[in-house]
Amino acid sequence: MAKVKFLVGSTYGNAQQMADEACEELNQLGHQCEVFNHPCIDDVIGEDTDVLIICSATIGEGDIPDNLLPLYSQLSDQSPLLPHVKYAVIALGDSSYDNFADGGRQMNELMHELQAVSVQEMLLIDACETPDPEEAVLEWIRLLHPKL
Ligand SMILES: Cc1cc2nc3c(=O)[nH]c(=O)nc-3n(C[C@H](O)[C@H](O)[C@H](O)COP(=O)(O)O)c2cc1C
């Protein structure tokens, strides 16, 4: 059983919904999960953090949504090292835009720089190409579960 924190970046609610459903699934699989809609650095650097799952859409021109941006800035500025933390990323976007899914990709890069340990390949949810995003997320979560 792992303590899992979902860190959400969402403007219109899609990423929020995916995080809520993923959280419920992992809770049912026996983990202890919580969703943070306005995460800050204190939610991340505490001793009680085993696993971070970043669930972020992209807004503007490849930007991180406003509710996740403060965390990104705090982590970039303070650069706390997180080698004891496992992480994985769900990145939502739309491939008809340039900078496809860059919000999630930027978070992924930052976690890598902070030496957090990636436990599963990033899940890309493309509004143009992923017919059933919920099923894609749940499948990905079930694969992730034994690695936590
Ligand atoms: C104004 C606007 C700008 C967007 N810019 C991008 C972008 O640069 N890259 C991308 O991959 N998706 C982009 N998207 C698509 C969103 O990331 C996608 O629709 C996502 O599912 C929205 O999630 P949310 O409801 O959690 O905000 C944009 C959507 C809107 C409405």
The ligand as an SDF file (V2000), in Angstrom:
LIG
                    3D

 31 33  0  0  0  0  0  0  0  0999 V2000
   -7.4620   27.7990  -25.0970 C   0  0  0  0  0  0  0  0  0  0  0  0
   -6.9110   26.3990  -25.1780 C   0  0  0  0  0  0  0  0  0  0  0  0
   -5.5620   26.2140  -25.4120 C   0  0  0  0  0  0  0  0  0  0  0  0
   -5.0310   24.9260  -25.5140 C   0  0  0  0  0  0  0  0  0  0  0  0
   -3.6910   24.7530  -25.7990 N   0  0  0  0  0  0  0  0  0  0  0  0
   -3.1920   23.5050  -25.9500 C   0  0  0  0  0  0  0  0  0  0  0  0
   -1.8200   23.3170  -26.2920 C   0  0  0  0  0  0  0  0  0  0  0  0
   -1.0380   24.2450  -26.4590 O   0  0  0  0  0  0  0  0  0  0  0  0
   -1.3660   22.0320  -26.4280 N   0  0  0  0  0  0  0  0  0  0  0  0
   -2.1880   20.9450  -26.2580 C   0  0  0  0  0  0  0  0  0  0  0  0
   -1.7220   19.8240  -26.3880 O   0  0  0  0  0  0  0  0  0  0  0  0
   -3.4890   21.1040  -25.9240 N   0  0  0  0  0  0  0  0  0  0  0  0
   -4.0150   22.3530  -25.7780 C   0  0  0  0  0  0  0  0  0  0  0  0
   -5.3440   22.5110  -25.4490 N   0  0  0  0  0  0  0  0  0  0  0  0
   -6.1960   21.3120  -25.2760 C   0  0  0  0  0  0  0  0  0  0  0  0
   -6.4300   20.9490  -23.8010 C   0  0  0  0  0  0  0  0  0  0  0  0
   -5.2340   20.6440  -23.1200 O   0  0  0  0  0  0  0  0  0  0  0  0
   -7.3730   19.7430  -23.7590 C   0  0  0  0  0  0  0  0  0  0  0  0
   -8.6110   20.1020  -24.3230 O   0  0  0  0  0  0  0  0  0  0  0  0
   -7.5810   19.2050  -22.3690 C   0  0  0  0  0  0  0  0  0  0  0  0
   -8.3770   18.0490  -22.3990 O   0  0  0  0  0  0  0  0  0  0  0  0
   -8.2350   20.2390  -21.4660 C   0  0  0  0  0  0  0  0  0  0  0  0
   -8.1950   19.7390  -20.1460 O   0  0  0  0  0  0  0  0  0  0  0  0
   -8.8860   20.5400  -18.9380 P   0  0  0  0  0  0  0  0  0  0  0  0
  -10.3910   20.4280  -19.1460 O   0  0  0  0  0  0  0  0  0  0  0  0
   -8.4530   19.7660  -17.7250 O   0  0  0  0  0  0  0  0  0  0  0  0
   -8.4020   21.9240  -18.9380 O   0  0  0  0  0  0  0  0  0  0  0  0
   -5.8780   23.7900  -25.3400 C   0  0  0  0  0  0  0  0  0  0  0  0
   -7.2480   23.9900  -25.0880 C   0  0  0  0  0  0  0  0  0  0  0  0
   -7.7620   25.2790  -25.0160 C   0  0  0  0  0  0  0  0  0  0  0  0
   -9.2390   25.4400  -24.7790 C   0  0  0  0  0  0  0  0  0  0  0  0
  1  2  1  0
  2  3  1  0
  2 30  2  0
  3  4  2  0
  4  5  1  0
  4 28  1  0
  5  6  2  0
  6  7  1  0
  6 13  1  0
  7  8  2  0
  7  9  1  0
  9 10  1  0
 10 11  2  0
 10 12  1  0
 12 13  2  0
 13 14  1  0
 14 15  1  0
 14 28  1  0
 15 16  1  0
 16 17  1  0
 16 18  1  0
 18 19  1  0
 18 20  1  0
 20 21  1  0
 20 22  1  0
 22 23  1  0
 23 24  1  0
 24 25  2  0
 24 26  1  0
 24 27  1  0
 28 29  2  0
 29 30  1  0
 30 31  1  0
M  END
$$$$
